[in-house]
Amino acid sequence: MLNHRAIALSIVPLLLAAAAAAQNAAAVVAPAAAASPYAGSQACQTCHEDLYNGVMKSPHAAVETDHRRGFAGKACESCHGPGAKHAESASAADIRVPSKLAAAAADRICLSCHLNEETRSGRLQSSHAKNQVPCTSCHQIHAAGPLGLLPHGQAAVNAQCERCHVNVVAQFQQPNHHRVPENAMSCVDCHNPHGSLRPAMGRAFAGNEPGCLNCHGDKRGPFAFEHAPVRFEGCQTCHEPHGSSNPRMLTRAQVRFVCLECHANLPAMNSRPVAGVVPPAFHDLRSPVYQNCTVCHQKIHGSHVDRNLLK
C-alpha cells in the first residue's frame, strides 16, 4: 500500500511539469499571417500620382470606396492585379498592364465588372471582340474627369471611329450621305460599339426592329401589304446607309436597277419583245414611262390598302 502511494506521489511532479509545458506551448505566439499580395492604392500613388489622380476623378473611383466590390482601398489593383511585389521591386514585369495584354485577356478584366450591364450584353459576340479589338483601344481608363473614359460629342466620337474604319470614311464622301461628316450625327447613333444582335452591330429600335426607324418612323409597319425585303432583310437591301450617288441613298444610281435585282427574269404570258415582269407584262423598260418604278408603286415600304403597293 505504501509502495503504491509513493509511486503516485512520484508521478505528480511529472504531471505538473507536463501541464506547465502545455501552458508554455499555448502561450507561444502564433506565426505571423502571410503577407498580403496587395499594396494598396496609396502605394501606387507614390510613383504614379498623375494616373492615380485621373482614376480618382473618374467613375472608376467608386471601386476605391465601395466595399461591395471587394477592392476598397486598392482600386488600381482591381485591374492591374496584386501589386505588392511590383511596389517592392519597381519592375514592370511584376505588374499586369491591361493595354499590353491580348485583347481577350484585357476584355476579361473589364468584363469582370461590366459583363451584366445592358450596353455590354453583346460584347462577347460583337465584331470588335471577334476582331481582337480590346476595350482599352477606345476607352482611356486613366483619363481625368467624369466623362474622361470615352470621347463625347459628335466630332470626337466620329474621329475615334475613323481611326480604324477608313473604308467607311470613303463611303461618306459620296454626294448623298447621312450627315456624319458634318458632325450633325455620330456613328454610335446607328451602331452599338459594344455589340448588338443585329448585323453590323446596328442599334435596335422598339426591341428588335432596325435602328433606322428611330428617325424614319414613317416607314415603320406593320402594314397590311408588306414589301418582303423591308420585313425580312432590312433597310440595307435597297439603301446604302453610309453614302450613295443616289439622292435616296439607294444601292444603285437609278431606282429601276434596284427593283430589277428582284423583279427581273420573271415569266410573261405574251411573246412580244417587251421587257416586263409577271403577267400582264406591260412594263416596257425601254420607255421612260416605266423607268422609275416609284412613280406608280409609291408605297414601296408597305401599304395598308393596295397589294401592289400602288397607294
Phi and psi restraints in degrees (value plus and minus 20) as a CYANA .aco file:
   2 LEU   PHI     -88.8   -48.8
   2 LEU   PSI     -53.9   -13.9
   3 ASN   PHI     -85.0   -45.0
   3 ASN   PSI     -61.0   -21.0
   4 HIS   PHI     -84.2   -44.2
   4 HIS   PSI     -60.1   -20.1
   5 ARG   PHI     -85.7   -45.7
   5 ARG   PSI     -57.7   -17.7
   6 ALA   PHI     -86.7   -46.7
   6 ALA   PSI     -58.7   -18.7
   7 ILE   PHI     -84.7   -44.7
   7 ILE   PSI     -61.4   -21.4
   8 ALA   PHI     -83.8   -43.8
   8 ALA   PSI     -61.8   -21.8
   9 LEU   PHI     -87.2   -47.2
   9 LEU   PSI     -49.7    -9.7
  10 SER   PHI     -95.3   -55.3
  10 SER   PSI     -44.5    -4.5
  11 ILE   PHI     -98.1   -58.1
  11 ILE   PSI     -48.7    -8.7
  12 VAL   PHI     -75.3   -35.3
  12 VAL   PSI     -67.7   -27.7
  13 PRO   PHI     -78.9   -38.9
  13 PRO   PSI     -55.2   -15.2
  14 LEU   PHI     -86.4   -46.4
  14 LEU   PSI     -61.3   -21.3
  15 LEU   PHI     -83.9   -43.9
  15 LEU   PSI     -60.9   -20.9
  16 LEU   PHI     -84.1   -44.1
  16 LEU   PSI     -58.8   -18.8
  17 ALA   PHI     -85.7   -45.7
  17 ALA   PSI     -58.7   -18.7
  18 ALA   PHI     -85.8   -45.8
  18 ALA   PSI     -60.5   -20.5
  19 ALA   PHI     -83.8   -43.8
  19 ALA   PSI     -61.4   -21.4
  20 ALA   PHI     -84.5   -44.5
  20 ALA   PSI     -59.0   -19.0
  21 ALA   PHI     -84.2   -44.2
  21 ALA   PSI     -58.9   -18.9
  22 ALA   PHI     -84.5   -44.5
  22 ALA   PSI     -60.6   -20.6
  23 GLN   PHI     -84.7   -44.7
  23 GLN   PSI     -59.5   -19.5
  24 ASN   PHI     -85.7   -45.7
  24 ASN   PSI     -57.2   -17.2
  25 ALA   PHI     -86.7   -46.7
  25 ALA   PSI     -58.7   -18.7
  26 ALA   PHI     -89.0   -49.0
  26 ALA   PSI     -47.5    -7.5
  27 ALA   PHI     -99.3   -59.3
  27 ALA   PSI     -35.4     4.6
  28 VAL   PHI     -82.4   -42.4
  28 VAL   PSI     113.4   153.4
  29 VAL   PHI     -87.0   -47.0
  29 VAL   PSI     115.7   155.7
  30 ALA   PHI     -83.4   -43.4
  30 ALA   PSI     128.1   168.1
  31 PRO   PHI     -78.2   -38.2
  31 PRO   PSI     127.9   167.9
  32 ALA   PHI     -83.0   -43.0
  32 ALA   PSI     122.0   162.0
  33 ALA   PHI     -82.6   -42.6
  33 ALA   PSI     132.2   172.2
  34 ALA   PHI     -80.0   -40.0
  34 ALA   PSI     120.4   160.4
  35 ALA   PHI     -84.4   -44.4
  35 ALA   PSI     122.1   162.1
  36 SER   PHI     -90.3   -50.3
  36 SER   PSI     119.4   159.4
  37 PRO   PHI     -95.7   -55.7
  37 PRO   PSI     -27.2    12.8
  38 TYR   PHI    -116.1   -76.1
  38 TYR   PSI     119.6   159.6
  39 ALA   PHI    -116.3   -76.3
  39 ALA   PSI     -45.3    -5.3
  40 GLY   PHI      73.7   113.7
  40 GLY   PSI     133.3   173.3
  41 SER   PHI     -85.0   -45.0
  41 SER   PSI     -49.7    -9.7
  42 GLN   PHI     -84.2   -44.2
  42 GLN   PSI     -56.6   -16.6
  43 ALA   PHI     -85.7   -45.7
  43 ALA   PSI     -57.8   -17.8
  44 CYS   PHI     -85.5   -45.5
  44 CYS   PSI     -58.6   -18.6
  45 GLN   PHI     -82.0   -42.0
  45 GLN   PSI     -48.1    -8.1
  46 THR   PHI     -76.8   -36.8
  46 THR   PSI     -62.1   -22.1
  47 CYS   PHI    -123.1   -83.1
  47 CYS   PSI     -50.4   -10.4
  48 HIS   PHI    -135.5   -95.5
  48 HIS   PSI      37.5    77.5
  49 GLU   PHI     -86.1   -46.1
  49 GLU   PSI     -58.6   -18.6
  50 ASP   PHI     -85.9   -45.9
  50 ASP   PSI     -61.7   -21.7
  51 LEU   PHI     -88.7   -48.7
  51 LEU   PSI     -59.6   -19.6
  52 TYR   PHI     -82.1   -42.1
  52 TYR   PSI     -65.4   -25.4
  53 ASN   PHI     -84.3   -44.3
  53 ASN   PSI     -56.6   -16.6
  54 GLY   PHI     -83.9   -43.9
  54 GLY   PSI     -62.9   -22.9
  55 VAL   PHI     -86.6   -46.6
  55 VAL   PSI     -60.2   -20.2
  56 MET   PHI     -88.1   -48.1
  56 MET   PSI     -36.5     3.5
  57 LYS   PHI    -119.6   -79.6
  57 LYS   PSI     -17.4    22.6
  58 SER   PHI    -125.7   -85.7
  58 SER   PSI     151.0   191.0
  59 PRO   PHI     -79.2   -39.2
  59 PRO   PSI     -40.7    -0.7
  60 HIS   PHI     -90.9   -50.9
  60 HIS   PSI     -27.5    12.5
  61 ALA   PHI     -82.8   -42.8
  61 ALA   PSI     -41.3    -1.3
  62 ALA   PHI     -81.6   -41.6
  62 ALA   PSI     -48.6    -8.6
  63 VAL   PHI     -85.2   -45.2
  63 VAL   PSI     -51.4   -11.4
  64 GLU   PHI     -91.1   -51.1
  64 GLU   PSI     -50.2   -10.2
  65 THR   PHI    -130.5   -90.5
  65 THR   PSI     -37.6     2.4
  66 ASP   PHI    -108.4   -68.4
  66 ASP   PSI      90.8   130.8
  67 HIS   PHI     -90.4   -50.4
  67 HIS   PSI     -39.7     0.3
  68 ARG   PHI     -88.7   -48.7
  68 ARG   PSI     -42.3    -2.3
  69 ARG   PHI    -102.4   -62.4
  69 ARG   PSI     -35.8     4.2
  70 GLY   PHI      65.7   105.7
  70 GLY   PSI     -13.5    26.5
  71 PHE   PHI    -147.7  -107.7
  71 PHE   PSI      10.9    50.9
  72 ALA   PHI     -81.6   -41.6
  72 ALA   PSI     107.2   147.2
  73 GLY   PHI      63.0   103.0
  73 GLY   PSI     -20.7    19.3
  74 LYS   PHI    -167.1  -127.1
  74 LYS   PSI      32.7    72.7
  75 ALA   PHI     -82.4   -42.4
  75 ALA   PSI     -58.1   -18.1
  76 CYS   PHI     -79.0   -39.0
  76 CYS   PSI     -58.8   -18.8
  77 GLU   PHI     -99.3   -59.3
  77 GLU   PSI     -27.0    13.0
  78 SER   PHI     -88.3   -48.3
  78 SER   PSI     -46.0    -6.0
  79 CYS   PHI    -126.2   -86.2
  79 CYS   PSI     -57.9   -17.9
  80 HIS   PHI    -111.4   -71.4
  80 HIS   PSI     -25.0    15.0
  81 GLY   PHI      62.4   102.4
  81 GLY   PSI     151.7   191.7
  82 PRO   PHI     -73.6   -33.6
  82 PRO   PSI     113.3   153.3
  83 GLY   PHI    -137.5   -97.5
  83 GLY   PSI      -9.8    30.2
  84 ALA   PHI     -82.4   -42.4
  84 ALA   PSI     -62.1   -22.1
  85 LYS   PHI     -85.8   -45.8
  85 LYS   PSI     -59.7   -19.7
  86 HIS   PHI     -87.2   -47.2
  86 HIS   PSI     -58.6   -18.6
  87 ALA   PHI     -84.5   -44.5
  87 ALA   PSI     -50.3   -10.3
  88 GLU   PHI    -101.2   -61.2
  88 GLU   PSI     -60.0   -20.0
  89 SER   PHI    -115.4   -75.4
  89 SER   PSI     -42.4    -2.4
  90 ALA   PHI      39.2    79.2
  90 ALA   PSI       5.2    45.2
  91 SER   PHI    -118.1   -78.1
  91 SER   PSI     115.0   155.0
  92 ALA   PHI     -85.8   -45.8
  92 ALA   PSI     -41.2    -1.2
  93 ALA   PHI     -92.3   -52.3
  93 ALA   PSI     -34.0     6.0
  94 ASP   PHI    -119.8   -79.8
  94 ASP   PSI      -5.4    34.6
  95 ILE   PHI    -159.7  -119.7
  95 ILE   PSI     131.5   171.5
  96 ARG   PHI    -112.8   -72.8
  96 ARG   PSI     108.4   148.4
  97 VAL   PHI    -136.0   -96.0
  97 VAL   PSI      84.2   124.2
  98 PRO   PHI     -76.9   -36.9
  98 PRO   PSI     -54.5   -14.5
  99 SER   PHI     -88.5   -48.5
  99 SER   PSI     -35.4     4.6
 100 LYS   PHI    -124.0   -84.0
 100 LYS   PSI     -17.7    22.3
 101 LEU   PHI    -108.0   -68.0
 101 LEU   PSI     146.5   186.5
 102 ALA   PHI     -83.2   -43.2
 102 ALA   PSI     134.6   174.6
 103 ALA   PHI     -76.7   -36.7
 103 ALA   PSI     -63.4   -23.4
 104 ALA   PHI     -84.1   -44.1
 104 ALA   PSI     -59.3   -19.3
 105 ALA   PHI     -89.4   -49.4
 105 ALA   PSI     -60.4   -20.4
 106 ALA   PHI     -85.7   -45.7
 106 ALA   PSI     -61.5   -21.5
 107 ASP   PHI     -84.1   -44.1
 107 ASP   PSI     -55.2   -15.2
 108 ARG   PHI     -82.5   -42.5
 108 ARG   PSI     -54.2   -14.2
 109 ILE   PHI     -87.3   -47.3
 109 ILE   PSI     -67.1   -27.1
 110 CYS   PHI     -85.4   -45.4
 110 CYS   PSI     -62.0   -22.0
 111 LEU   PHI     -94.4   -54.4
 111 LEU   PSI     -29.3    10.7
 112 SER   PHI     -83.0   -43.0
 112 SER   PSI     -44.2    -4.2
 113 CYS   PHI    -130.1   -90.1
 113 CYS   PSI     -56.0   -16.0
 114 HIS   PHI    -118.5   -78.5
 114 HIS   PSI     -11.4    28.6
 115 LEU   PHI     -83.8   -43.8
 115 LEU   PSI     -61.9   -21.9
 116 ASN   PHI    -113.7   -73.7
 116 ASN   PSI      -4.0    36.0
 117 GLU   PHI    -104.9   -64.9
 117 GLU   PSI     127.2   167.2
 118 GLU   PHI     -81.1   -41.1
 118 GLU   PSI     -61.7   -21.7
 119 THR   PHI     -91.5   -51.5
 119 THR   PSI     -36.3     3.7
 120 ARG   PHI    -124.7   -84.7
 120 ARG   PSI      -8.0    32.0
 121 SER   PHI     -83.2   -43.2
 121 SER   PSI     -48.3    -8.3
 122 GLY   PHI    -123.6   -83.6
 122 GLY   PSI      -7.5    32.5
 123 ARG   PHI     -78.3   -38.3
 123 ARG   PSI     -62.1   -22.1
 124 LEU   PHI     -86.6   -46.6
 124 LEU   PSI     -45.8    -5.8
 125 GLN   PHI    -127.5   -87.5
 125 GLN   PSI     -12.4    27.6
 126 SER   PHI     -96.5   -56.5
 126 SER   PSI     142.6   182.6
 127 SER   PHI     -85.6   -45.6
 127 SER   PSI     -54.1   -14.1
 128 HIS   PHI     -82.3   -42.3
 128 HIS   PSI     -64.7   -24.7
 129 ALA   PHI     -86.6   -46.6
 129 ALA   PSI     -62.1   -22.1
 130 LYS   PHI     -86.8   -46.8
 130 LYS   PSI     -48.7    -8.7
 131 ASN   PHI    -114.2   -74.2
 131 ASN   PSI      -4.2    35.8
 132 GLN   PHI      41.1    81.1
 132 GLN   PSI      23.0    63.0
 133 VAL   PHI    -123.2   -83.2
 133 VAL   PSI      86.8   126.8
 134 PRO   PHI     -97.3   -57.3
 134 PRO   PSI     145.9   185.9
 135 CYS   PHI     -79.5   -39.5
 135 CYS   PSI     -55.5   -15.5
 136 THR   PHI     -91.0   -51.0
 136 THR   PSI     -29.5    10.5
 137 SER   PHI     -95.0   -55.0
 137 SER   PSI     -41.4    -1.4
 138 CYS   PHI    -133.6   -93.6
 138 CYS   PSI     -49.5    -9.5
 139 HIS   PHI    -122.5   -82.5
 139 HIS   PSI     108.6   148.6
 140 GLN   PHI    -113.8   -73.8
 140 GLN   PSI      78.0   118.0
 141 ILE   PHI     -85.1   -45.1
 141 ILE   PSI     -55.5   -15.5
 142 HIS   PHI    -116.5   -76.5
 142 HIS   PSI     -13.1    26.9
 143 ALA   PHI     -87.7   -47.7
 143 ALA   PSI     120.9   160.9
 144 ALA   PHI    -102.1   -62.1
 144 ALA   PSI     138.1   178.1
 145 GLY   PHI      77.5   117.5
 145 GLY   PSI     133.9   173.9
 146 PRO   PHI     -85.0   -45.0
 146 PRO   PSI     -41.3    -1.3
 147 LEU   PHI    -132.2   -92.2
 147 LEU   PSI       0.8    40.8
 148 GLY   PHI    -102.2   -62.2
 148 GLY   PSI     -31.1     8.9
 149 LEU   PHI     -92.4   -52.4
 149 LEU   PSI     -42.1    -2.1
 150 LEU   PHI    -174.4  -134.4
 150 LEU   PSI     137.0   177.0
 151 PRO   PHI     -90.1   -50.1
 151 PRO   PSI     129.0   169.0
 152 HIS   PHI    -147.2  -107.2
 152 HIS   PSI     132.8   172.8
 153 GLY   PHI      76.2   116.2
 153 GLY   PSI     126.3   166.3
 154 GLN   PHI     -78.0   -38.0
 154 GLN   PSI     -66.9   -26.9
 155 ALA   PHI     -84.2   -44.2
 155 ALA   PSI     -62.7   -22.7
 156 ALA   PHI     -87.6   -47.6
 156 ALA   PSI     -61.1   -21.1
 157 VAL   PHI     -84.9   -44.9
 157 VAL   PSI     -65.5   -25.5
 158 ASN   PHI     -83.4   -43.4
 158 ASN   PSI     -59.4   -19.4
 159 ALA   PHI     -83.6   -43.6
 159 ALA   PSI     -56.7   -16.7
 160 GLN   PHI     -89.2   -49.2
 160 GLN   PSI     -63.5   -23.5
 161 CYS   PHI     -86.0   -46.0
 161 CYS   PSI     -54.4   -14.4
 162 GLU   PHI     -87.3   -47.3
 162 GLU   PSI     -37.8     2.2
 163 ARG   PHI     -81.4   -41.4
 163 ARG   PSI     -52.3   -12.3
 164 CYS   PHI    -127.4   -87.4
 164 CYS   PSI     -58.8   -18.8
 165 HIS   PHI    -113.0   -73.0
 165 HIS   PSI      42.7    82.7
 166 VAL   PHI     -90.0   -50.0
 166 VAL   PSI     -47.2    -7.2
 167 ASN   PHI     -86.6   -46.6
 167 ASN   PSI     -54.1   -14.1
 168 VAL   PHI     -91.9   -51.9
 168 VAL   PSI     -54.0   -14.0
 169 VAL   PHI     -78.8   -38.8
 169 VAL   PSI     -60.3   -20.3
 170 ALA   PHI     -85.8   -45.8
 170 ALA   PSI     -57.1   -17.1
 171 GLN   PHI     -85.3   -45.3
 171 GLN   PSI     -52.4   -12.4
 172 PHE   PHI     -93.0   -53.0
 172 PHE   PSI     -26.5    13.5
 173 GLN   PHI    -103.6   -63.6
 173 GLN   PSI     -22.2    17.8
 174 GLN   PHI     -84.3   -44.3
 174 GLN   PSI     133.8   173.8
 175 PRO   PHI     -82.4   -42.4
 175 PRO   PSI     -45.7    -5.7
 176 ASN   PHI    -141.5  -101.5
 176 ASN   PSI     102.5   142.5
 177 HIS   PHI    -178.1  -138.1
 177 HIS   PSI     144.0   184.0
 178 HIS   PHI     -86.8   -46.8
 178 HIS   PSI     133.3   173.3
 179 ARG   PHI    -102.3   -62.3
 179 ARG   PSI      30.6    70.6
 180 VAL   PHI     -98.5   -58.5
 180 VAL   PSI     -64.8   -24.8
 181 PRO   PHI     -79.8   -39.8
 181 PRO   PSI     -48.1    -8.1
 182 GLU   PHI    -103.2   -63.2
 182 GLU   PSI     -19.8    20.2
 183 ASN   PHI      40.6    80.6
 183 ASN   PSI       7.0    47.0
 184 ALA   PHI    -102.0   -62.0
 184 ALA   PSI     -35.3     4.7
 185 MET   PHI    -171.8  -131.8
 185 MET   PSI     146.9   186.9
 186 SER   PHI    -144.8  -104.8
 186 SER   PSI     147.7   187.7
 187 CYS   PHI     -80.1   -40.1
 187 CYS   PSI     -56.5   -16.5
 188 VAL   PHI     -95.7   -55.7
 188 VAL   PSI     -25.3    14.7
 189 ASP   PHI     -87.7   -47.7
 189 ASP   PSI     -48.9    -8.9
 190 CYS   PHI    -131.8   -91.8
 190 CYS   PSI     -46.8    -6.8
 191 HIS   PHI    -135.5   -95.5
 191 HIS   PSI     124.4   164.4
 192 ASN   PHI    -121.4   -81.4
 192 ASN   PSI      85.7   125.7
 193 PRO   PHI     -83.7   -43.7
 193 PRO   PSI     -36.9     3.1
 194 HIS   PHI    -110.4   -70.4
 194 HIS   PSI     -24.4    15.6
 195 GLY   PHI     100.3   140.3
 195 GLY   PSI     132.3   172.3
 196 SER   PHI    -173.7  -133.7
 196 SER   PSI     139.2   179.2
 197 LEU   PHI     -99.0   -59.0
 197 LEU   PSI     -32.1     7.9
 198 ARG   PHI    -110.4   -70.4
 198 ARG   PSI     137.3   177.3
 199 PRO   PHI     -79.8   -39.8
 199 PRO   PSI     131.2   171.2
 200 ALA   PHI      37.8    77.8
 200 ALA   PSI       6.5    46.5
 201 MET   PHI      33.9    73.9
 201 MET   PSI      15.9    55.9
 202 GLY   PHI     -91.4   -51.4
 202 GLY   PSI     125.8   165.8
 203 ARG   PHI     -92.3   -52.3
 203 ARG   PSI     131.1   171.1
 204 ALA   PHI    -123.2   -83.2
 204 ALA   PSI     134.1   174.1
 205 PHE   PHI    -142.1  -102.1
 205 PHE   PSI     114.8   154.8
 206 ALA   PHI      35.9    75.9
 206 ALA   PSI      21.7    61.7
 207 GLY   PHI      80.1   120.1
 207 GLY   PSI     -89.2   -49.2
 208 ASN   PHI    -158.3  -118.3
 208 ASN   PSI      -8.1    31.9
 209 GLU   PHI    -111.0   -71.0
 209 GLU   PSI     141.0   181.0
 210 PRO   PHI     -79.2   -39.2
 210 PRO   PSI     122.9   162.9
 211 GLY   PHI     -84.4   -44.4
 211 GLY   PSI     -36.0     4.0
 212 CYS   PHI     -77.5   -37.5
 212 CYS   PSI     -51.4   -11.4
 213 LEU   PHI     -90.6   -50.6
 213 LEU   PSI     -30.1     9.9
 214 ASN   PHI     -83.6   -43.6
 214 ASN   PSI     -53.3   -13.3
 215 CYS   PHI    -124.6   -84.6
 215 CYS   PSI     -58.8   -18.8
 216 HIS   PHI    -118.6   -78.6
 216 HIS   PSI      39.6    79.6
 217 GLY   PHI     -86.9   -46.9
 217 GLY   PSI     -41.2    -1.2
 218 ASP   PHI     -90.9   -50.9
 218 ASP   PSI     -34.8     5.2
 219 LYS   PHI    -112.1   -72.1
 219 LYS   PSI     -17.6    22.4
 220 ARG   PHI    -103.5   -63.5
 220 ARG   PSI     116.9   156.9
 221 GLY   PHI    -104.8   -64.8
 221 GLY   PSI    -176.2  -136.2
 222 PRO   PHI     -98.9   -58.9
 222 PRO   PSI     128.8   168.8
 223 PHE   PHI    -130.2   -90.2
 223 PHE   PSI     131.0   171.0
 224 ALA   PHI     -84.7   -44.7
 224 ALA   PSI     -58.4   -18.4
 225 PHE   PHI    -143.7  -103.7
 225 PHE   PSI      89.7   129.7
 226 GLU   PHI    -119.2   -79.2
 226 GLU   PSI     131.1   171.1
 227 HIS   PHI    -109.0   -69.0
 227 HIS   PSI      97.2   137.2
 228 ALA   PHI     -74.0   -34.0
 228 ALA   PSI     -64.0   -24.0
 229 PRO   PHI     -80.5   -40.5
 229 PRO   PSI     -54.7   -14.7
 230 VAL   PHI     -86.1   -46.1
 230 VAL   PSI     -58.1   -18.1
 231 ARG   PHI     -94.7   -54.7
 231 ARG   PSI     -61.2   -21.2
 232 PHE   PHI    -130.3   -90.3
 232 PHE   PSI     -43.9    -3.9
 233 GLU   PHI    -132.8   -92.8
 233 GLU   PSI     -42.7    -2.7
 234 GLY   PHI      76.5   116.5
 234 GLY   PSI     155.0   195.0
 235 CYS   PHI     -83.9   -43.9
 235 CYS   PSI     -50.5   -10.5
 236 GLN   PHI     -87.1   -47.1
 236 GLN   PSI     -29.1    10.9
 237 THR   PHI     -83.5   -43.5
 237 THR   PSI     -58.4   -18.4
 238 CYS   PHI    -133.8   -93.8
 238 CYS   PSI     -43.9    -3.9
 239 HIS   PHI    -130.9   -90.9
 239 HIS   PSI     124.1   164.1
 240 GLU   PHI    -118.4   -78.4
 240 GLU   PSI      90.2   130.2
 241 PRO   PHI     -88.7   -48.7
 241 PRO   PSI     -45.4    -5.4
 242 HIS   PHI    -110.8   -70.8
 242 HIS   PSI     -58.3   -18.3
 243 GLY   PHI     158.8   198.8
 243 GLY   PSI     131.6   171.6
 244 SER   PHI    -175.5  -135.5
 244 SER   PSI     140.8   180.8
 245 SER   PHI    -102.8   -62.8
 245 SER   PSI     -28.9    11.1
 246 ASN   PHI    -112.3   -72.3
 246 ASN   PSI     119.5   159.5
 247 PRO   PHI     -78.8   -38.8
 247 PRO   PSI     -48.7    -8.7
 248 ARG   PHI    -111.8   -71.8
 248 ARG   PSI      -8.1    31.9
 249 MET   PHI      36.2    76.2
 249 MET   PSI      23.7    63.7
 250 LEU   PHI    -100.3   -60.3
 250 LEU   PSI     142.2   182.2
 251 THR   PHI     -93.8   -53.8
 251 THR   PSI     -34.3     5.7
 252 ARG   PHI    -145.8  -105.8
 252 ARG   PSI     139.0   179.0
 253 ALA   PHI     -87.4   -47.4
 253 ALA   PSI     -49.5    -9.5
 254 GLN   PHI    -143.1  -103.1
 254 GLN   PSI     130.8   170.8
 255 VAL   PHI     -81.8   -41.8
 255 VAL   PSI     -63.0   -23.0
 256 ARG   PHI     -81.7   -41.7
 256 ARG   PSI     -53.0   -13.0
 257 PHE   PHI     -89.8   -49.8
 257 PHE   PSI     -51.0   -11.0
 258 VAL   PHI     -87.8   -47.8
 258 VAL   PSI     -65.0   -25.0
 259 CYS   PHI     -86.2   -46.2
 259 CYS   PSI     -58.3   -18.3
 260 LEU   PHI     -90.4   -50.4
 260 LEU   PSI     -30.6     9.4
 261 GLU   PHI     -85.8   -45.8
 261 GLU   PSI     -45.2    -5.2
 262 CYS   PHI    -132.2   -92.2
 262 CYS   PSI     -60.3   -20.3
 263 HIS   PHI    -116.5   -76.5
 263 HIS   PSI      42.9    82.9
 264 ALA   PHI    -165.6  -125.6
 264 ALA   PSI     138.4   178.4
 265 ASN   PHI      37.1    77.1
 265 ASN   PSI      14.5    54.5
 266 LEU   PHI    -118.1   -78.1
 266 LEU   PSI     134.5   174.5
 267 PRO   PHI     -88.2   -48.2
 267 PRO   PSI     131.8   171.8
 268 ALA   PHI    -150.6  -110.6
 268 ALA   PSI     128.0   168.0
 269 MET   PHI     -97.5   -57.5
 269 MET   PSI     -56.2   -16.2
 270 ASN   PHI    -110.8   -70.8
 270 ASN   PSI     148.3   188.3
 271 SER   PHI    -129.2   -89.2
 271 SER   PSI     -10.9    29.1
 272 ARG   PHI     -86.7   -46.7
 272 ARG   PSI     129.0   169.0
 273 PRO   PHI     -96.8   -56.8
 273 PRO   PSI      43.3    83.3
 274 VAL   PHI    -143.3  -103.3
 274 VAL   PSI     105.3   145.3
 275 ALA   PHI     -88.6   -48.6
 275 ALA   PSI     116.3   156.3
 276 GLY   PHI    -185.9  -145.9
 276 GLY   PSI    -189.5  -149.5
 277 VAL   PHI    -143.1  -103.1
 277 VAL   PSI    -154.9  -114.9
 278 VAL   PHI     -86.6   -46.6
 278 VAL   PSI     132.9   172.9
 279 PRO   PHI     -87.9   -47.9
 279 PRO   PSI     129.1   169.1
 280 PRO   PHI     -95.4   -55.4
 280 PRO   PSI     108.0   148.0
 281 ALA   PHI    -105.4   -65.4
 281 ALA   PSI      59.3    99.3
 282 PHE   PHI    -122.2   -82.2
 282 PHE   PSI     -14.9    25.1
 283 HIS   PHI    -103.9   -63.9
 283 HIS   PSI      73.6   113.6
 284 ASP   PHI    -108.2   -68.2
 284 ASP   PSI      81.7   121.7
 285 LEU   PHI     -89.9   -49.9
 285 LEU   PSI     -27.6    12.4
 286 ARG   PHI     -97.4   -57.4
 286 ARG   PSI     -35.2     4.8
 287 SER   PHI    -112.5   -72.5
 287 SER   PSI     116.1   156.1
 288 PRO   PHI     -79.3   -39.3
 288 PRO   PSI     -40.7    -0.7
 289 VAL   PHI     -82.4   -42.4
 289 VAL   PSI     -54.0   -14.0
 290 TYR   PHI    -126.0   -86.0
 290 TYR   PSI      -9.3    30.7
 291 GLN   PHI    -107.7   -67.7
 291 GLN   PSI     -27.3    12.7
 292 ASN   PHI    -144.5  -104.5
 292 ASN   PSI      77.9   117.9
 293 CYS   PHI     -80.5   -40.5
 293 CYS   PSI     -52.4   -12.4
 294 THR   PHI     -97.2   -57.2
 294 THR   PSI     -22.8    17.2
 295 VAL   PHI     -83.9   -43.9
 295 VAL   PSI     -59.3   -19.3
 296 CYS   PHI    -120.1   -80.1
 296 CYS   PSI     -65.7   -25.7
 297 HIS   PHI    -108.5   -68.5
 297 HIS   PSI      59.9    99.9
 298 GLN   PHI    -100.0   -60.0
 298 GLN   PSI     -49.4    -9.4
 299 LYS   PHI    -118.1   -78.1
 299 LYS   PSI      39.6    79.6
 300 ILE   PHI     -90.3   -50.3
 300 ILE   PSI     -36.3     3.7
 301 HIS   PHI    -108.0   -68.0
 301 HIS   PSI     -31.1     8.9
 302 GLY   PHI     122.4   162.4
 302 GLY   PSI     129.6   169.6
 303 SER   PHI    -152.8  -112.8
 303 SER   PSI     132.8   172.8
 304 HIS   PHI    -119.0   -79.0
 304 HIS   PSI     -29.8    10.2
 305 VAL   PHI    -150.2  -110.2
 305 VAL   PSI     -38.8     1.2
 306 ASP   PHI    -149.7  -109.7
 306 ASP   PSI     108.6   148.6
 307 ARG   PHI     -88.6   -48.6
 307 ARG   PSI     -51.0   -11.0
 308 ASN   PHI    -110.4   -70.4
 308 ASN   PSI      -9.9    30.1
 309 LEU   PHI      39.4    79.4
 309 LEU   PSI      13.6    53.6
 310 LEU   PHI     -98.9   -58.9
 310 LEU   PSI     -52.3   -12.3
